């Protein structure tokens, strides 16, 4: 299976700076994996158990996946497979706002200022 925790629009060696400090993206991913593979999978399992959904082994939600079967609309029967939760870290750049004017003189002003 493909890597579950992936970086979108950034690489492992890029650095992200927050108000709390700067961190390499590979370190952020490592910490996210730690949290998802320990605390959040345990929490997810507990919540599902309380709702009478018994899924074992719960730690595979974020790694190998959980064995299951799916019945798709229009299919002739159940198909075996796995279900898995995926997590990605994506950087979305702020784009500068374009100031648009409706004045027909803007083109002339721009030509004069060049």
C-alpha angles and dihedrals in degrees: 000000000000122000108285098206109056141167119238118204094350138070134232093260097049116109126224121202121208130173087267095053145286123297137180111245091234089060092049091051091049091054092045090052090050092052096043095045093049120020104022096044089050091048092047091050092050092049093048091048090053089053092051095253106133111197122167134221094025097185090071093069090094101028124035097358133238121282112246144141128240130207108203124198109262095017124123096231150334119318120208121225144112136280119213137175116232129204127197135183110215130183114214112192120221109241119213113250116250114228109218122192127194094210116118088212093067093086091052092047091050092050091051093049094051 
